[in-house]
Amino acid sequence: MRKGRFTEEQIIKVLKEHAAGMSASDLCRKHGISDATFYKWRSRYGGMEISEARKLKALEEENRKLKKLL
């Protein structure tokens, strides 16, 4: 799996900028991401705080490792 170039903290900050009123297209241009990436982040991390996003990432990594063992 390819490792992303954005941390959970950065993703949450981008989503908070959007919640503060910045348009999705402006955010995508500013941060150099595609619209699809932004909307994927929004559906995955929308409404989360940084600590919650870290827990989600850790659980997903643990699940990936466990599935690999099967």
Secondary structure, DSSP 8 states (H G I E B T S, - for coil): ----SS-HHHHHHHHHHHHTT--HHHHHHHHT--HHHHHHHHHHHTT--HHHHHHHHHHHHHHHHHHHH-
